[in-house]
Amino acid sequence: MYKKILLVMAGIACAALSAATFAQGENPFIGTWDIDMERSNFGSATPPASMSRTYYDHGDGSYSYIVVTINQEGVVNASSARYDYSGDTHPIANFNQDVQATISYKKIHDTSVEYTVYVDGEISQIGAKFVSPNFQQLSIAIQSPNSDLQDQILIFNKRNN
C-alpha cells in the first residue's frame, strides 16, 4: 500500500513538473540571470565582482546570449553569440579580448544543454547548463581541458523583471 501511494505521488510530481515546463514555454533558459557569488565555485579562476547573462529566443529555432562581467578592478567585459542546438559552431563576439572563439550547443533535455567553446579551432571549454525544476536557478558546470584551470560550478538566480 505504501509503495502504491509513493508511485501515485511520484506520478503527480512528474505531471506537475511536465506542466510547469510546458507553462514556461519552449526554452526555460530565456531571461536574465544574475550570479550568486556565495553559492558559486570559481575553481582557480578569479571571481568577478559581478556577472549576468541574458538569453533571447529569436523564434526561428535560434537563440542568442550576452554575458556581462565586471572584474574586481571594475573593468567591464562582455561576450555574445547567436546559436542553435544543432551542434554546429557559431562565432562568439568578445569585447576587450582579441580571441577568435566559437561555440556549439546540444540540447540534452528541456532543462539542460551542453556546450563546447573553441579558440582557434582547439577546445577551450566544455560545460553543461541546467535549469532547476522551479525555473529560478541556472547552474553551469565548466571544464577547461587544455589549461591548468580548475573546474567551476556557477550558480545564477533568475532576475524577476
KOLDREN-379277 format. One record per atom (N, C-alpha, C): residue number from 1; residue in one letter; atom name; z, y, x negated. Coordinates in pm, 1 decimal. Layout:
// residues N
     k   r    a          w          v          u
   NUM   A   CA          Z          Y          X
...
This chain:
// residues 161
     k   r    a          w          v          u
     1   M    N        0.0     -119.2      -82.3
     1   M   CA        0.0        0.0        0.0
     1   M    C        0.0      126.1      -87.0
     2   Y    N       85.6      126.3     -190.1
     2   Y   CA       94.7      241.6     -280.4
     2   Y    C      -39.1      265.9     -349.2
     3   K    N     -107.0      157.6     -391.5
     3   K   CA     -238.0      170.5     -456.1
     3   K    C     -341.1      229.5     -360.5
     4   K    N     -336.8      189.7     -234.0
     4   K   CA     -430.9      243.5     -135.8
     4   K    C     -409.4      393.5     -117.5
     5   I    N     -284.6      435.6     -113.7
     5   I   CA     -254.5      578.5      -98.8
     5   I    C     -306.9      654.3     -220.2
     6   L    N     -285.6      598.6     -339.6
     6   L   CA     -335.5      662.4     -461.1
     6   L    C     -487.5      672.5     -460.0
     7   L    N     -555.2      565.9     -415.4
     7   L   CA     -701.4      568.1     -409.2
     7   L    C     -750.5      673.4     -310.5
     8   V    N     -685.1      683.6     -195.9
     8   V   CA     -723.6      783.6      -96.5
     8   V    C     -700.9      923.8     -152.0
     9   M    N     -585.4      945.3     -217.5
     9   M   CA     -554.6     1076.3     -275.2
     9   M    C     -656.1     1110.2     -384.7
    10   A    N     -693.0     1012.8     -468.0
    10   A   CA     -792.3     1036.9     -573.1
    10   A    C     -927.5     1071.5     -511.4
    11   G    N     -963.7     1003.5     -403.0
    11   G   CA    -1089.0     1033.1     -335.1
    11   G    C    -1090.7     1173.6     -276.7
    12   I    N     -979.4     1215.2     -217.6
    12   I   CA     -967.9     1350.4     -162.7
    12   I    C     -978.5     1453.2     -275.1
    13   A    N     -911.3     1426.2     -387.8
    13   A   CA     -916.2     1518.8     -502.0
    13   A    C    -1059.1     1531.4     -555.2
    14   C    N    -1129.7     1418.6     -567.0
    14   C   CA    -1269.0     1422.1     -614.6
    14   C    C    -1357.7     1500.1     -517.8
    15   A    N    -1339.2     1478.8     -388.4
    15   A   CA    -1419.0     1551.2     -289.4
    15   A    C    -1390.1     1700.6     -296.3
    16   A    N    -1263.7     1736.4     -311.8
    16   A   CA    -1227.6     1878.1     -321.9
    16   A    C    -1287.4     1940.3     -446.7
    17   L    N    -1282.2     1866.4     -557.2
    17   L   CA    -1339.5     1917.2     -681.9
    17   L    C    -1490.4     1934.4     -668.8
    18   S    N    -1556.9     1837.9     -606.1
    18   S   CA    -1701.2     1849.2     -586.3
    18   S    C    -1735.0     1967.7     -496.8
    19   A    N    -1657.6     1989.2     -392.4
    19   A   CA    -1681.0     2102.2     -303.2
    19   A    C    -1658.3     2233.5     -376.3
    20   A    N    -1554.9     2237.1     -460.4
    20   A   CA    -1526.8     2359.3     -536.7
    20   A    C    -1640.8     2387.6     -634.0
    21   T    N    -1693.6     2282.8     -697.8
    21   T   CA    -1806.0     2300.9     -789.5
    21   T    C    -1926.2     2355.5     -713.8
    22   F    N    -1953.2     2298.6     -596.3
    22   F   CA    -2066.4     2344.8     -516.2
    22   F    C    -2045.4     2489.4     -472.5
    23   A    N    -1921.5     2522.6     -432.5
    23   A   CA    -1893.7     2658.3     -386.0
    23   A    C    -1910.7     2760.6     -497.4
    24   Q    N    -1890.0     2721.2     -619.5
    24   Q   CA    -1903.1     2812.7     -731.3
    24   Q    C    -2049.2     2838.6     -765.7
    25   G    N    -2141.2     2760.1     -713.1
    25   G   CA    -2282.4     2778.9     -743.7
    25   G    C    -2327.9     2679.7     -847.7
    26   E    N    -2449.0     2699.8     -894.1
    26   E   CA    -2511.8     2606.2     -986.1
    26   E    C    -2449.2     2604.7    -1124.9
    27   N    N    -2401.7     2719.8    -1172.8
    27   N   CA    -2356.3     2726.7    -1311.3
    27   N    C    -2220.4     2796.4    -1319.9
    28   P    N    -2113.1     2719.0    -1341.3
    28   P   CA    -1978.7     2778.5    -1345.2
    28   P    C    -1951.7     2862.0    -1469.8
    29   F    N    -2044.8     2862.6    -1566.3
    29   F   CA    -2026.8     2943.6    -1687.0
    29   F    C    -2055.7     3091.5    -1661.0
    30   I    N    -2130.2     3120.2    -1554.9
    30   I   CA    -2174.0     3256.4    -1527.1
    30   I    C    -2053.1     3346.9    -1504.3
    31   G    N    -2054.4     3463.2    -1570.1
    31   G   CA    -1945.6     3559.9    -1558.1
    31   G    C    -1899.9     3604.4    -1695.5
    32   T    N    -1792.7     3680.3    -1697.6
    32   T   CA    -1737.6     3731.7    -1822.9
    32   T    C    -1605.7     3663.2    -1852.7
    33   W    N    -1589.7     3625.3    -1979.3
    33   W   CA    -1473.7     3550.0    -2026.6
    33   W    C    -1410.8     3624.4    -2144.3
    34   D    N    -1278.0     3637.6    -2142.6
    34   D   CA    -1204.3     3704.6    -2249.2
    34   D    C    -1120.9     3604.1    -2326.7
    35   I    N    -1120.1     3619.7    -2458.8
    35   I   CA    -1047.9     3527.3    -2546.0
    35   I    C     -897.8     3529.7    -2515.2
    36   D    N     -837.2     3414.4    -2517.1
    36   D   CA     -691.7     3400.8    -2507.5
    36   D    C     -643.0     3376.4    -2649.9
    37   M    N     -602.0     3482.8    -2716.8
    37   M   CA     -566.0     3475.4    -2858.2
    37   M    C     -450.7     3378.3    -2884.4
    38   E    N     -353.6     3374.0    -2795.6
    38   E   CA     -235.9     3289.1    -2816.8
    38   E    C     -269.1     3140.9    -2805.5
    39   R    N     -364.1     3104.5    -2722.0
    39   R   CA     -394.3     2963.8    -2698.8
    39   R    C     -511.4     2913.5    -2782.4
    40   S    N     -584.6     3004.8    -2847.6
    40   S   CA     -699.5     2964.8    -2928.6
    40   S    C     -656.1     2925.1    -3068.4
    41   N    N     -732.5     2832.5    -3126.9
    41   N   CA     -709.3     2788.0    -3263.7
    41   N    C     -835.9     2820.7    -3342.7
    42   F    N     -826.0     2915.1    -3434.7
    42   F   CA     -941.3     2960.5    -3510.4
    42   F    C     -963.7     2880.4    -3638.6
    43   G    N     -887.5     2773.1    -3657.6
    43   G   CA     -904.3     2692.5    -3778.6
    43   G    C     -882.4     2779.0    -3901.1
    44   S    N     -974.1     2773.7    -3995.5
    44   S   CA     -962.0     2853.4    -4117.7
    44   S    C    -1034.7     2987.5    -4106.9
    45   A    N    -1097.3     3014.5    -3992.7
    45   A   CA    -1166.9     3142.2    -3973.0
    45   A    C    -1065.7     3252.6    -3941.2
    46   T    N    -1096.4     3374.4    -3978.8
    46   T   CA    -1010.5     3488.1    -3948.2
    46   T    C    -1023.0     3521.7    -3799.9
    47   P    N     -910.8     3524.4    -3727.9
    47   P   CA     -918.4     3558.4    -3585.4
    47   P    C     -964.4     3702.8    -3566.2
    48   P    N    -1044.7     3728.2    -3463.7
    48   P   CA    -1085.4     3865.6    -3434.3
    48   P    C     -971.5     3939.3    -3364.7
    49   A    N     -986.2     4070.2    -3352.6
    49   A   CA     -891.5     4147.7    -3272.7
    49   A    C     -917.3     4120.8    -3124.1
    50   S    N    -1045.8     4104.2    -3088.6
    50   S   CA    -1080.9     4069.4    -2950.8
    50   S    C    -1219.3     4005.9    -2948.0
    51   M    N    -1245.4     3934.9    -2839.9
    51   M   CA    -1375.4     3870.3    -2820.5
    51   M    C    -1395.7     3849.5    -2671.2
    52   S    N    -1516.0     3875.7    -2625.8
    52   S   CA    -1552.3     3843.2    -2488.0
    52   S    C    -1693.5     3787.9    -2488.3
    53   R    N    -1723.3     3708.3    -2389.6
    53   R   CA    -1857.5     3650.8    -2374.6
    53   R    C    -1896.1     3660.7    -2227.7
    54   T    N    -2020.5     3697.9    -2204.7
    54   T   CA    -2072.2     3708.8    -2068.5
    54   T    C    -2198.4     3624.5    -2058.4
    55   Y    N    -2205.4     3543.5    -1954.2
    55   Y   CA    -2320.3     3457.3    -1927.5
    55   Y    C    -2389.8     3505.6    -1801.4
    56   Y    N    -2524.4     3508.4    -1805.0
    56   Y   CA    -2607.8     3552.9    -1693.4
    56   Y    C    -2701.9     3440.6    -1651.7
    57   D    N    -2731.2     3434.9    -1522.9
    57   D   CA    -2828.7     3340.8    -1468.6
    57   D    C    -2952.7     3421.1    -1429.9
    58   H    N    -3068.8     3386.5    -1486.3
    58   H   CA    -3192.4     3458.9    -1456.9
    58   H    C    -3265.2     3404.9    -1334.4
    59   G    N    -3212.1     3296.6    -1275.3
    59   G   CA    -3268.7     3244.2    -1152.0
    59   G    C    -3392.9     3159.0    -1168.2
    60   D    N    -3434.4     3135.6    -1291.9
    60   D   CA    -3554.5     3055.4    -1316.5
    60   D    C    -3525.1     2934.8    -1405.9
    61   G    N    -3398.7     2894.8    -1409.6
    61   G   CA    -3358.8     2783.7    -1497.0
    61   G    C    -3322.3     2828.9    -1636.7
    62   S    N    -3326.7     2960.3    -1659.5
    62   S   CA    -3285.1     3011.1    -1790.0
    62   S    C    -3163.2     3101.2    -1773.1
    63   Y    N    -3089.6     3111.3    -1881.9
    63   Y   CA    -2964.8     3186.1    -1883.1
    63   Y    C    -2963.4     3272.1    -2008.8
    64   S    N    -2870.6     3364.5    -2014.8
    64   S   CA    -2850.1     3437.8    -2139.4
    64   S    C    -2701.6     3463.9    -2155.1
    65   Y    N    -2663.6     3489.5    -2278.6
    65   Y   CA    -2525.7     3524.3    -2306.8
    65   Y    C    -2524.3     3642.3    -2402.9
    66   I    N    -2412.1     3712.2    -2401.3
    66   I   CA    -2382.0     3810.0    -2505.1
    66   I    C    -2235.5     3790.0    -2541.9
    67   V    N    -2210.8     3779.2    -2670.5
    67   V   CA    -2075.3     3765.8    -2722.7
    67   V    C    -2045.6     3892.3    -2801.9
    68   V    N    -1937.6     3960.8    -2765.8
    68   V   CA    -1896.6     4082.7    -2836.2
    68   V    C    -1761.9     4054.5    -2902.7
    69   T    N    -1758.1     4078.0    -3033.5
    69   T   CA    -1637.8     4054.0    -3112.9
    69   T    C    -1600.7     4182.4    -3185.6
    70   I    N    -1471.8     4212.5    -3188.4
    70   I   CA    -1420.6     4323.0    -3268.8
    70   I    C    -1326.1     4261.8    -3371.2
    71   N    N    -1355.9     4282.6    -3500.4
    71   N   CA    -1272.0     4221.5    -3603.9
    71   N    C    -1144.4     4303.6    -3625.2
    72   Q    N    -1059.0     4257.1    -3714.9
    72   Q   CA     -929.8     4320.9    -3739.1
    72   Q    C     -943.2     4463.6    -3792.0
    73   E    N    -1058.8     4496.3    -3852.7
    73   E   CA    -1082.0     4631.4    -3904.2
    73   E    C    -1147.4     4722.3    -3800.2
    74   G    N    -1176.1     4669.4    -3681.3
    74   G   CA    -1235.6     4749.0    -3575.5
    74   G    C    -1387.3     4749.0    -3573.9
    75   V    N    -1450.2     4665.5    -3656.2
    75   V   CA    -1595.8     4658.5    -3660.4
    75   V    C    -1645.4     4570.7    -3544.6
    76   V    N    -1740.4     4623.8    -3469.0
    76   V   CA    -1795.8     4552.4    -3354.6
    76   V    C    -1915.8     4469.9    -3399.2
    77   N    N    -1921.7     4346.1    -3354.8
    77   N   CA    -2037.0     4259.9    -3376.9
    77   N    C    -2073.8     4197.0    -3242.7
    78   A    N    -2198.7     4164.5    -3226.5
    78   A   CA    -2243.0     4100.7    -3103.2
    78   A    C    -2358.9     4008.1    -3133.5
    79   S    N    -2371.6     3906.2    -3051.1
    79   S   CA    -2488.6     3818.7    -3058.4
    79   S    C    -2529.8     3786.7    -2916.0
    80   S    N    -2658.6     3755.8    -2900.4
    80   S   CA    -2711.6     3729.4    -2766.9
    80   S    C    -2830.6     3635.8    -2777.7
    81   A    N    -2850.1     3556.1    -2674.5
    81   A   CA    -2966.9     3468.0    -2669.0
    81   A    C    -2999.4     3436.6    -2523.4
    82   R    N    -3125.7     3412.5    -2498.9
    82   R   CA    -3172.2     3358.4    -2371.1
    82   R    C    -3199.4     3211.4    -2397.9
    83   Y    N    -3159.2     3122.7    -2307.9
    83   Y   CA    -3167.8     2979.2    -2333.0
    83   Y    C    -3184.5     2902.7    -2203.0
    84   D    N    -3208.3     2773.4    -2216.9
    84   D   CA    -3207.0     2681.0    -2104.3
    84   D    C    -3138.1     2554.1    -2153.3
    85   Y    N    -3132.4     2453.7    -2070.1
    85   Y   CA    -3062.3     2329.7    -2106.4
    85   Y    C    -3158.2     2219.5    -2149.8
    86   S    N    -3276.3     2254.8    -2194.9
    86   S   CA    -3378.2     2156.9    -2232.6
    86   S    C    -3355.0     2093.5    -2369.7
    87   G    N    -3270.4     2154.8    -2450.4
    87   G   CA    -3254.0     2109.2    -2588.1
    87   G    C    -3346.4     2180.9    -2685.3
    88   D    N    -3439.2     2264.0    -2632.8
    88   D   CA    -3527.2     2343.5    -2719.3
    88   D    C    -3446.8     2454.7    -2785.5
    89   T    N    -3490.9     2497.3    -2903.3
    89   T   CA    -3421.8     2605.9    -2972.5
    89   T    C    -3474.5     2741.3    -2925.4
    90   H    N    -3382.9     2837.7    -2925.1
    90   H   CA    -3412.8     2974.2    -2882.0
    90   H    C    -3351.5     3069.9    -2983.8
    91   P    N    -3417.7     3182.7    -3012.7
    91   P   CA    -3364.6     3275.8    -3113.1
    91   P    C    -3236.1     3343.5    -3066.9
    92   I    N    -3148.7     3369.3    -3163.3
    92   I   CA    -3025.7     3444.7    -3139.7
    92   I    C    -3042.2     3581.4    -3203.0
    93   A    N    -3012.6     3685.1    -3127.5
    93   A   CA    -3010.4     3820.7    -3182.4
    93   A    C    -2868.2     3847.8    -3230.7
    94   N    N    -2852.4     3873.1    -3358.3
    94   N   CA    -2721.8     3905.0    -3417.2
    94   N    C    -2721.2     4049.6    -3461.2
    95   F    N    -2619.3     4121.5    -3418.9
    95   F   CA    -2604.2     4259.3    -3461.0
    95   F    C    -2512.0     4262.1    -3582.1
    96   N    N    -2540.7     4345.7    -3678.1
    96   N   CA    -2461.4     4359.9    -3801.1
    96   N    C    -2471.7     4238.1    -3892.2
    97   Q    N    -2571.2     4153.4    -3872.1
    97   Q   CA    -2589.9     4037.3    -3958.6
    97   Q    C    -2738.3     4018.2    -3985.9
    98   D    N    -2770.9     3982.6    -4107.9
    98   D   CA    -2909.9     3955.2    -4145.0
    98   D    C    -2934.7     3805.4    -4148.4
    99   V    N    -2903.9     3738.5    -4039.8
    99   V   CA    -2917.2     3593.0    -4031.9
    99   V    C    -3019.0     3559.8    -3924.1
   100   Q    N    -3112.1     3472.6    -3956.6
   100   Q   CA    -3208.5     3425.8    -3857.3
   100   Q    C    -3156.7     3294.6    -3801.4
   101   A    N    -3102.8     3301.3    -3680.4
   101   A   CA    -3040.8     3183.8    -3620.0
   101   A    C    -3109.1     3150.1    -3488.2
   102   T    N    -3100.0     3021.9    -3451.4
   102   T   CA    -3148.0     2974.5    -3321.6
   102   T    C    -3039.6     2887.7    -3260.4
   103   I    N    -3049.6     2865.9    -3129.4
   103   I   CA    -2951.3     2784.7    -3058.9
   103   I    C    -3022.3     2694.4    -2959.3
   104   S    N    -2968.6     2574.6    -2941.0
   104   S   CA    -3017.5     2483.4    -2837.1
   104   S    C    -2898.5     2438.5    -2752.9
   105   Y    N    -2924.0     2418.2    -2624.8
   105   Y   CA    -2820.9     2374.2    -2530.9
   105   Y    C    -2866.3     2248.6    -2459.6
   106   K    N    -2769.2     2160.1    -2430.2
   106   K   CA    -2791.3     2043.8    -2344.5
   106   K    C    -2676.7     2036.8    -2245.4
   107   K    N    -2711.0     2021.6    -2119.0
   107   K   CA    -2610.3     2009.5    -2014.5
   107   K    C    -2557.7     1866.9    -2013.4
   108   I    N    -2427.9     1851.9    -2018.1
   108   I   CA    -2364.7     1719.8    -2014.9
   108   I    C    -2319.5     1686.5    -1872.7
   109   H    N    -2264.1     1785.6    -1807.2
   109   H   CA    -2209.0     1772.0    -1672.8
   109   H    C    -2214.4     1910.9    -1610.2
   110   D    N    -2183.0     1922.5    -1483.2
   110   D   CA    -2185.5     2053.4    -1418.2
   110   D    C    -2096.3     2155.2    -1488.4
   111   T    N    -1989.0     2108.0    -1550.8
   111   T   CA    -1893.0     2199.6    -1613.2
   111   T    C    -1884.7     2182.9    -1765.0
   112   S    N    -1982.6     2116.2    -1825.8
   112   S   CA    -1979.0     2101.0    -1971.8
   112   S    C    -2119.8     2099.7    -2031.2
   113   V    N    -2130.6     2164.0    -2146.1
   113   V   CA    -2256.3     2167.0    -2221.1
   113   V    C    -2224.2     2147.2    -2368.1
   114   E    N    -2324.0     2103.5    -2442.5
   114   E   CA    -2309.7     2100.8    -2587.6
   114   E    C    -2421.1     2185.6    -2645.9
   115   Y    N    -2395.4     2239.9    -2765.0
   115   Y   CA    -2493.7     2328.1    -2825.9
   115   Y    C    -2497.5     2306.5    -2975.8
   116   T    N    -2607.8     2349.7    -3035.9
   116   T   CA    -2625.6     2345.4    -3180.9
   116   T    C    -2685.2     2477.8    -3224.8
   117   V    N    -2626.9     2535.5    -3330.2
   117   V   CA    -2678.5     2658.5    -3389.5
   117   V    C    -2742.0     2622.2    -3522.5
   118   Y    N    -2861.7     2674.4    -3544.6
   118   Y   CA    -2934.7     2651.7    -3669.3
   118   Y    C    -2952.0     2785.6    -3741.2
   119   V    N    -2931.2     2786.1    -3871.7
   119   V   CA    -2959.2     2903.7    -3954.2
   119   V    C    -3061.3     2860.4    -4057.8
   120   D    N    -3174.2     2928.1    -4058.4
   120   D   CA    -3284.6     2892.6    -4147.7
   120   D    C    -3320.3     2744.6    -4136.6
   121   G    N    -3316.1     2691.6    -4014.0
   121   G   CA    -3355.1     2553.5    -3987.9
   121   G    C    -3248.5     2449.0    -4014.0
   122   E    N    -3135.3     2487.2    -4071.6
   122   E   CA    -3025.6     2394.0    -4100.6
   122   E    C    -2915.5     2408.5    -3995.6
   123   I    N    -2850.7     2297.2    -3961.4
   123   I   CA    -2741.2     2302.7    -3864.8
   123   I    C    -2626.1     2383.2    -3924.9
   124   S    N    -2586.6     2485.5    -3851.7
   124   S   CA    -2476.7     2571.9    -3894.3
   124   S    C    -2350.7     2545.0    -3812.6
   125   Q    N    -2370.4     2510.5    -3686.0
   125   Q   CA    -2256.0     2493.3    -3597.0
   125   Q    C    -2295.6     2399.5    -3484.1
   126   I    N    -2202.0     2313.1    -3446.6
   126   I   CA    -2218.8     2231.3    -3327.1
   126   I    C    -2095.0     2251.2    -3241.8
   127   G    N    -2114.0     2242.7    -3111.9
   127   G   CA    -1998.4     2265.3    -3026.7
   127   G    C    -2019.1     2215.5    -2886.7
   128   A    N    -1911.5     2223.5    -2811.6
   128   A   CA    -1912.1     2185.0    -2671.4
   128   A    C    -1832.4     2288.0    -2593.4
   129   K    N    -1879.9     2318.3    -2473.8
   129   K   CA    -1813.7     2415.0    -2386.4
   129   K    C    -1776.6     2344.7    -2256.7
   130   F    N    -1654.6     2369.4    -2211.5
   130   F   CA    -1602.8     2306.0    -2090.0
   130   F    C    -1540.9     2412.3    -2000.7
   131   V    N    -1573.8     2411.5    -1872.2
   131   V   CA    -1509.3     2498.4    -1774.5
   131   V    C    -1406.3     2413.9    -1700.6
   132   S    N    -1286.1     2468.1    -1684.9
   132   S   CA    -1176.7     2396.0    -1619.0
   132   S    C    -1208.6     2371.0    -1471.7
   133   P    N    -1140.7     2273.8    -1409.7
   133   P   CA    -1165.6     2243.0    -1268.4
   133   P    C    -1145.0     2362.2    -1174.6
   134   N    N    -1056.4     2455.5    -1209.8
   134   N   CA    -1036.4     2572.1    -1123.1
   134   N    C    -1130.2     2687.9    -1159.1
   135   F    N    -1220.5     2665.5    -1254.4
   135   F   CA    -1323.6     2761.0    -1296.4
   135   F    C    -1266.6     2890.1    -1355.6
   136   Q    N    -1144.8     2884.9    -1408.0
   136   Q   CA    -1081.2     3004.5    -1461.7
   136   Q    C    -1062.4     2999.9    -1612.8
   137   Q    N    -1092.6     2886.5    -1675.7
   137   Q   CA    -1076.1     2873.6    -1820.5
   137   Q    C    -1200.2     2810.8    -1881.8
   138   L    N    -1244.7     2869.5    -1991.2
   138   L   CA    -1356.7     2816.9    -2069.0
   138   L    C    -1301.8     2775.5    -2204.4
   139   S    N    -1322.4     2650.5    -2241.8
   139   S   CA    -1279.7     2600.4    -2372.6
   139   S    C    -1404.5     2570.5    -2454.2
   140   I    N    -1401.5     2612.0    -2580.4
   140   I   CA    -1514.6     2587.8    -2669.4
   140   I    C    -1462.9     2520.3    -2795.5
   141   A    N    -1511.5     2400.2    -2821.3
   141   A   CA    -1478.7     2327.1    -2944.1
   141   A    C    -1593.4     2349.2    -3041.9
   142   I    N    -1560.8     2394.9    -3163.1
   142   I   CA    -1662.4     2433.9    -3261.0
   142   I    C    -1641.9     2359.5    -3392.2
   143   Q    N    -1750.3     2305.1    -3445.9
   143   Q   CA    -1751.1     2244.7    -3579.3
   143   Q    C    -1860.0     2311.4    -3661.4
   144   S    N    -1831.9     2331.9    -3788.3
   144   S   CA    -1930.3     2386.8    -3881.9
   144   S    C    -1950.8     2282.8    -3991.2
   145   P    N    -2040.6     2186.7    -3967.6
   145   P   CA    -2050.8     2068.9    -4054.3
   145   P    C    -2094.6     2096.0    -4198.0
   146   N    N    -2167.6     2202.7    -4223.7
   146   N   CA    -2216.4     2228.7    -4359.8
   146   N    C    -2137.6     2339.4    -4428.4
   147   S    N    -2008.6     2349.8    -4395.5
   147   S   CA    -1924.5     2451.4    -4457.7
   147   S    C    -1783.3     2396.5    -4474.3
   148   D    N    -1698.4     2478.2    -4534.5
   148   D   CA    -1558.3     2439.8    -4552.7
   148   D    C    -1470.5     2486.5    -4437.3
   149   L    N    -1530.5     2547.8    -4334.6
   149   L   CA    -1452.4     2596.7    -4221.7
   149   L    C    -1392.0     2480.7    -4143.8
   150   Q    N    -1267.0     2499.3    -4103.3
   150   Q   CA    -1200.5     2400.4    -4019.1
   150   Q    C    -1250.4     2415.6    -3876.0
   151   D    N    -1236.4     2307.4    -3799.0
   151   D   CA    -1276.6     2309.9    -3658.6
   151   D    C    -1197.0     2415.1    -3582.0
   152   Q    N    -1259.3     2467.0    -3477.6
   152   Q   CA    -1195.2     2567.7    -3394.0
   152   Q    C    -1194.9     2521.5    -3248.6
   153   I    N    -1094.4     2563.9    -3176.0
   153   I   CA    -1091.6     2546.8    -3030.6
   153   I    C    -1056.2     2683.0    -2972.9
   154   L    N    -1152.9     2742.7    -2905.7
   154   L   CA    -1134.9     2875.1    -2848.8
   154   L    C    -1116.4     2863.8    -2698.3
   155   I    N    -1019.7     2937.0    -2647.0
   155   I   CA     -988.8     2935.6    -2504.8
   155   I    C    -1016.0     3075.1    -2448.6
   156   F    N    -1091.1     3079.8    -2340.4
   156   F   CA    -1126.0     3206.2    -2274.6
   156   F    C    -1080.4     3201.8    -2129.5
   157   N    N    -1036.1     3315.3    -2079.4
   157   N   CA     -997.2     3328.6    -1940.5
   157   N    C    -1103.8     3407.9    -1866.4
   158   K    N    -1136.7     3362.4    -1746.1
   158   K   CA    -1240.6     3430.1    -1667.7
   158   K    C    -1189.9     3566.3    -1621.9
   159   R    N    -1271.9     3665.4    -1643.6
   159   R   CA    -1238.0     3800.8    -1600.0
   159   R    C    -1268.9     3812.6    -1452.8
   160   N    N    -1173.5     3863.3    -1377.9
   160   N   CA    -1195.1     3887.5    -1235.1
   160   N    C    -1249.7     4026.9    -1219.0
   161   N    N    -1378.5     4035.0    -1184.2
   161   N   CA    -1444.6     4166.9    -1174.5
   161   N    C    -1413.4     4236.4    -1046.4
